[in-house]
Amino acid sequence: MSITEAYERISKSKINFSDNRQDFNIQSCVRDYDTNNFTGLFDHNETMLFSNIYPYVEGRALLADELYNLLKMIGEDTQHGQTPEGTSSSVEANGLTTDMALLQKFLIFTNALIIPSVISKKDKFMAKIMEEIFDQDLSNQFKNGCFRCGSKDLLETDCPRCKRRCFVCRECLKMGEARSCTPLFLFSKEQNLQLKIKISPEASFGQNKLESMPKGKLDYDYKSDDLLENLPHLDFDLTPAQKEAYDMASEFLDREEKKALIFALCGGGKTEAVYGAVKKIIKKGGKVLFATPRRDLTRELSHRLEKAFPGIRINTFYGGFKNKLSDGEFVVSTTHQLYRFYRAFDLVILDEADAFPYRGSNNLPLLLGRSLKKDAKLIYISATPEKSLLKETKKKTAYLITIPARFHKKPAPLPKLIKVSKKGMEGNNGKFSKKITSFIDKNLDLNKPMLVFVPTINLAEETSRRLEKYLRKQNYLKKQEHLSNDADNSIASIVSFSHSKDPKRDEKLIEFTNGKIKILVSTTILERGITLEGVRVLVLFSNHDVFDDRALVQMAGRSGRTGADPYGEVIFAGEYITKAMKRARKLIDRLNKEALKKGFIEE
């Protein structure tokens, strides 16, 4: 069975915009025209309008309602931008949401692929389409599921749209309703699935890749050497380790491998290492995605990239962000937002590939693959990469790039592994093991902030209270001449806790950063994304299952990050020494030795 036959089998879906309830059959897009020749189908105004709108939808996967809302947003956006000669800007762009004949022409013009959002049973025709869309063999695992997000979690319900019982994707409910009766629109210059009808080069983006189309307002000359010559803009010089990685990431784009791994020491400055590759793709007229695991990182990264690449239009996607246009050359998004894209990017950079939500997800790797163009490149960035990815680098199927040193040219602190009884770590009535209290006392005397990691929420709160008791017994406040005796410097304000369910965690993190809180007891919620001068790290109950080698490396990576205090101190305390504790120490030691060998750090 060919792809064309499979597509024809499913090309009878009804398209419905919920706002105006106008249904039409996909086949009606062509029923009034000569299916062997589309020359003359589009007049000059339509050609200019469609050319102008297409960059907004290119590389997108959209439900009908999402397409409707996006077209409305495009109309509003073009009110404030340049208007192609012969068009009436937002009036005609918005006209696509009310004029079904115009919309049908647009779908033909863009060679859009239109498929059901959800399939509810194993179907050889659907399976063929599914494999093509996600670019891999799914015959043994995908008997039903959602074309939009890749989830298999379906629910059969009474449907207000088709007035029958049909299937809805549970995973998509919070992002828009994907049902077996509603279509999904896929827009791509690389569209391989073709209708049996023959479309002339003048009419189809999918077959001529825009080469002969009129230029709309979004055809920025990003290929210009004048624009890119002085990019990226940096407020600092790259370290030798960063510069090596920067050059290797740029060279990777010309290598045979499709994937690369940037294996970076925590605090090694991994983000800047991809800037050369980004510049190279944009110079060629390509498109880049930088995906991160969390919303706060996405916002921060977007601001950094805007400063580094002035003049390049950057679009940002994360939950709750209002503007969903993707007409820029650079997209920054959370990994959860990957469901929005289809064959969109020439380069995808996946930051913290070992972290939630990407790690352990069945859906996100599928969506990541779907977002890539056929010949695209993929760069994973991680301080604690998956074993499977490291094996690929050894087999030379993935290109390995390391950043083994921090900017201050000092080795990362090696964790000290110690055995402590459970009772000694619990600290009932403030009675902690001497190994623990000596660490606490020394760093309080040195006025060094301490991050104490524990495996559970209950332990975070209990350990915080027990440390308070210990400090009271030690008359800590009276010993600290640099502290006043006001209420703000009570023991309770010096020691605190943080975890995912703590409503004041952001406020406490600010107080910890400002030096008001001296000891912050935390779950793994703070294992990433925090840099604080002079911080010392103590991991209690390091033998707990929640502390695998990746988590331990990340927690150790909080210490020794600043030039003012580059050495830091890290202790892993457990009832016994686990393999994970040993592996974490070994990994840090490996990068230190590599950095020393290459001359990136001083002994």
N, C-alpha and C positions, 0 to 999 in steps of 0.2 A: 504493500500500500504506500502510495506517495504522500508527501506532505500536502500537495494540492488536493488530493482526494480526501484526506483527513479533514482539511479545512472546509471543503465543500460540505462534508457530512455534518458539521456543526454550525454552518453559516446561515442558520435560519432563526437566530435569536432575535428577540424583540428589544429595541432600544427605547428606554423610557426616561425622560427627565421628570422627576417627581413634582417639579413646580408647575409644569403645564400639561403633564399627562398625554403627550403626543407620542404615540407608538409608530414605529415603522420597521419593516423587515429589512435586514441588511441587503437582501437582493434587490430591493426597490431602489437602492442607490444607483443602479445601472439600467433599470428596466426600460427607461424612456430613451436610451441612447444606443448608438451602434456599438456593440460590445467589442468590435474588432478595431475600432478607431476612435480615440478620444480627442483628436485634433479639433480644435474649435469649441470644445465643451466649455472652456473657461474664457470669459471675456477679459479685457485688460485689467479692469478694476478688481475683478475676482482674483486674478493671478497675483496682482500686487498685494491685495489684502491677505491672501493665504500665505504668500511668501513672508509677509511681515509677521504673521501670527505663529508660523511654524516653529521658530526657535523657542517659543514658550512651552510648546508641548513635546518637542523632540526629546526622546529618551525617557518619556514618562509612561507610567502604568496608571490608568485612571478609571474609576467607576463612572457611570453615567452622570451622577450628581456632582462628582468631583470635576468632570469635564465641563459641566454646565457652570459651576462656580468659578472655575479657572478662566473660562472664556469671558465671564462677567468681569473678573479681575483684570484680564488683559485689556478689555475695553476701557476700564478706568485708568489703567497705567498708560495707555496710548494717548489719553487726553493730555498728558503732561510731557509727552515725548514728541519725537519727529513723526511726521505723517507721510507715508509714501505718496508720491504724486498720483492724483486721480482717485484717492480713497477719501472717505469721510470719517477717518479715525475711529473713535469709540462707538459711533452709531453703527457702523457696519460690523465691527468686531462683536458688539453685543448682539447684532443681528443674527449671528450664528446660534444664539440661544433661543430665538423665536422663529426663525425661518428654517424649517426642516429641509427644504430643497437646497438652501445654501450650505447647511451643515453636511448634507449628503455629498455635495460637491467637494467640500473640504476634506471629508474622509477619503474620497477617491483620490484627490490631489495629493494627500499625504501618504497614501498607500497604508492606512492604518489597519492593524490586525484587530479584529473584534471577536472575542470569544466569551463563553460563559464565565462568570467569576468563580463558580464552584462546580465541581463534578461530584456526584453522590454515589457512584458505583464504578467498578472497573469497566472501562470502555476502550477498545483498541484504538478507536479514532482519537479519543481524548488523550490517551497515553502517548500517542505519536506527537500531538501538539505539545503536551507537557514536556516531553523530552527536548523538543526543539526550543521551547521558551527558556527552560532552565539549563539547557546546553549540557545535559548529562543523561545517562541511562537510568530511568526511574522505574523501569518495568517491574522490578521485584519489590518495590517499597511504596509505590504511589497508586493504590487502588481507588482512593477517593481523596478529596482535599480541595484546597483553595488555590486557584491560579494566582491570586493577588498576593498572599502572604506565605504560601507554602504549607500552612497548617493542615492537619488532618482532623482537627477537632470540630466536627460538624454537628448541628442540631436540626432535626426536622420539626418545622412549625407551620401553622397556618400563616399564609403570606398575604399581606394587604396589597401587594403589587400584582401578582398573577392570580389571586383569589383561589389558590389551591394550596396544598401542603407541599412545601419545598424545603431545601436545605439552606441553612445559613452558617457562616463561619463564626464560631465563638470568638476566635482570636481577633477578628476584624471588628467586632461589635463596637469597641471603644474608638475605632478609627474610621468608621463608616461601614454601612451594612453591605456585605458581599453575599449574594444568594445565587442559587443555581438558575434562577430566572432572570438575573440581571447581568448585563454585559460588562466586560472589561475591555478598555481601549488601550492598545499598545502602539506607541509611536516610535519609530526608529528609522534612521537612514539605512540601517543594515538589515531591514526586514527581509527575511528569506522566505517567509510564507507568502505565497502569491495566490490571488484568485485566479481561476481558470481563464478569466477574461484577459485580453491583451491590452495593456495600458501604454500609450505612447510616451516617449521620453519627455515630451513637453508637459505631460500631465502627472507624472509620478516622481515624487521625491525618492521613493524607495529604490528606483532602478537607476537614477542618474546622480544620486547623492548631491543634489542641489547645484551641480556644476553649471547647468545652463539656465538656472532660475534667476529672475530679477532679484536685486539686492534690496532687502528691507532695512528698517531702521536699526536692527540689531546686528548688522553685519559690520562689527567693529574690526579694525585692522590690528588684531592682536599679534599678527605675524611680524609687525614692524619692528626692526632692530632698534629704532629710536625709542620706542616705548619700553622695550625689554632690556636695553643695554645696561642700565644701572640697577636692575632688579636682581635679587631681592635687596631691599633696604634693611640693614641691620644696625642696631645701636652698639654693636660690639663685634670684635673679630672672632671668627671661628677658631676653636682650639685645634691643634694638630689632629686629634682623634676625630673631631667633627669634620674637618676638611677632608680627611681621607674618606670618611663615610659619604660626604657630599659628592665627591668625585665618583665614587663607586656606584652610588645610586643613579647618577646621571649616565654612567657607562652601562648600567644594567638595561636601560631602555634599548640599547643596540645589541644586546646579547640574545641567545636563543631561549634562555629560561623565561617562562611566563611569570614566575613568582620569585620574590626576593624576601629575605628576612633581615631586618635591622635588629640585631641582638645588642641591646644597649644596657650598660650599667645604669641603675637608678640614679637620676641626676646628671646623666651624661650629655644632655642636650640633644635628644633624638629628633625633635620636631624640625629643627633647622637643617638637619642632614638631608631632608627630602626636597628642600627648596630648589636645588639645581635640577632635579628631575621634573618638578612642577613647571619651572621656567621653560624647560626643553619641550614639554608637551604643549604648553600654551603657545610657544613660538611657532609650532607646526600647525596651529589652529585646532588643537585637540581640547578635550574637556577632562577635568580632574575632580575626583571626589576624595575628601578627607573625612573618614568616619571615626567617631570616638564613642566610648561607652556611656558617657553621662552628659546630661544637659549643661551642667556648669562648665565642663571642659569644652563643650561645643561653643558656648558663648565666648569663653576666654580665647579659644583658638581663632575664632572668627575675627576678633579684634586684632590679634597678633598678625594674622595674615593680611588684613586690610592695611596695616602699617608696612608690612614687608613687601606687598604687591600693590602699591598705589596705582590707580588707573585700570586695574583689572576688576571686573564686576564679580563680586562674591555673593552667593546666595546661601542662606543659612536655614537649616531645617531641624527643628526639635519640637517635642510635644508642647503645644500651647503657643507656638510662634505663629503669628497671623499671616505674614506674607509667604505664600507658597509658590512664588514664581521661581523658575529655574533656568532663566535665560542667560545667566553668566557663564564664564569659562571655568569657574571654580565653585564647587559646592562643598559646604561643610555641614555635616549632619551627625546626629546620633545614629547608632547602628539600627535602632528600632525603625528609623525612617527609610530603610532600604526598600521597603515595599512600594515606594513611590516611583521606582526607576526601572527602566527596561532598555538594555543595550545602549546605555547613555554615555559611558566613560571610557576614555583611552588609558587612564591611569586611576587606580583606586588605592588609597593608602588607608590601611586599617590599623588604627592606634590601639595599643593595649589589647592585642588579639587574644590574650590569655584570660581576659577579664569578663565578668558578667556584663552584659547579657549574651555576648557572642559565644563565650565558652559554654559548652553544654547544650547549646540551642540546636535543634534540628532544622528550624526554619531559616535562620539568618544566613548560614552558609549557602543555602539555595538562592536566597535573595541577593547575596553578594555576587554569586555567579551570574545571576540574571542581569545585574546592573552593568556588567562588563561587555564591551564590544568584543567581537570575535577575536581580534588580534591585540586586545588590551593587555596591560601589565598590572600586576598586583603586588604591592609592598606591604608586608606585615611588620609592625613595630612592636617589640616586646622586650621587657627585662627578664621575663620568665617564660620563654616560649614553650609550646607543647612539644613533647618528645617526638611526635609524628612529623612535625615541621623540621626539627633538628635532623631527623633521619633523612628527610628530603634533601637537606643541604649536603649531607654526606654522600648521597647518591648523585649529587650534581643536578637534581631536577629542580632545585631552588637555589638561588644565589645568596650566599651568606655575606653579610656586612656587619662588622662589629664596631661598637663604640665603647671601649673598655675603660675609659677614664673620664673623670670630671674635670671641669675647667681649671680647678685650683692645682692640678698636677700632683695630688696626694692620693695614696691608695684608699679605697673604701674600707671602712672599719670592718674587721673580721669578727663575727660573733663569737663570744665566749660561751661554750656549752657547759652548763653546770647541772648537777643533780641536787634536787631539793625535795624533801618529803611533801606530801600533799598538805599535811598540817602546817608545815613551814611556809607554804605558799598561800594558804587560806588566811592565816593571820588572825584567828579568832581572838577577840579582845585586844587586838593590836599586837599580838605576839607572833611576829614574822621570824623566819629563819635569819640567822646572823648574816648569811650570804646576801639576803635581800636588803636588810636594814643597812648594811655597810654601803651598798650601792646608793640607797636613798640618802643616807646621811652625807656621804661624800659629795654628791651632786647638789644637794641643798646648800652645803657650805660653799660650793663653787658658784652658786646661783645659776645652775644650769637647769633648764626645763626638762621634764621627763615625761615620755610617753610610755605608759604601762599597758600592754596589750593582754587581754584575757579572752577566752573562747566564747563566752556567753553573756547575754544581757544581764542576767541575775548576778553573775560574778563581777561584772563591771560596777554595778551599784554597791554590792557587798564589799568589794575590795576598796572602793573609794571610802566607804564609811570606816572600814577597819584601818586604813591608812590615817584617817583623821584621828582615830583613837591613839594610834601609835605616836603621832606628832604631839598630841596633847600630853601624853605620858612623858615625852621628851622635853616638854616645855619649849617647844620649837620657837614660838613667837618671842619669848624673852631672850633667846640666844641670838636673834637676828636684829642687830642694831640698825640695819638699813631699813627696817620696817617700822612704821608708826603703829600706834596702838588703837587706831580707829576701827570701826566696825568692818570697813572694807578689807581689812587685813586679818580677819578671823581665820581660824584653821579651815572652816567650811568653805571659805572663798579661795583658799590656796590649793585645796584638793577637790577635784570634781570628776565626773564621769561623762561618757558620751557613747551613744549607740543609736541604731536606726530608728528606734521608737521614742527617742528623747526630743520633745518639741523645742528644747532650747539648745540643741547641739550646735547650730550655726553661731549663736550668741557666745557659747562657751569656747568655740574654736577661736573666735576673735579675742576673747579674754586670754586664752592660752598664748596666742600669737603676740599679744601686747604685754605679756609677762605677769599679768595679775594672777592667773592660775599657774602654779608651779608644777603640779603633778596632775596629768589628765589620764584617767583610766578609760580605755576604749576597747570595743570589739574591733573586728577587722575593717570596720567602716572607714577608719583613718589609715589604712595600710597604703593608700595611694593618694597622690595629689596634695600633699602638705610638705612645705619646706619652711623650716624654722631654725634660726641660727642657734647653734650650741645644743640642740636637742639630743638627749640620751634616750636609748630604747631598752626597755626590759619586757621580755615576753614571758609571762607566767603560764604554767601548764602547757609548755611547748610540746609536750607529748600528746596533747589532745588531737583527735582526728581532724578537726577543723583547720589545724595549722599544717597544711602540706608545705612542701618545699617552696612553692611559688609564693604563698602567703608570707612565709618567713623571710624570703628574700626581699619582698616588698616592704615589710615592716622594718627590716634592718636598713633598707635604703632610705629611711627618713633621717638617719644620722650621718653627720659628716658631709653635708651637702654645700655648706657655705665656705667662702674663702677665709672668713674671720675665725672659724673653728672647724677646720677640715677633717680632723681625725675622729671626733665623736667617740661613742662607746655603745656597744650592743651586747646584751646578755640574753641567751635563750635558757630559761630555767624549766626543767621538767623532772618528773618523778624518775625518769630514765632517759637516756639519750636515744632518740629515734633516728631512723634512716633519713627521714625528711630533714631533721636538724643538720645531719652530716652533709646531705646533698646541698642544702642551702649554703652552708659555709664553703663547701667545695666549689660551687658555682661562682661565688664572690671572689674566692681565691684564684680561680681560673682567669677571671677577667683582670684582676690585679696583676697577675704574672704576665699576661699578654700585653697589658699596658706598659709594664716595666721593660719587657723585651723590645717593644717598639719605640721606647723612649718617651712615652706619653706622660709618665709619672716619675717622680723622684722617690728614692728609697727613704 
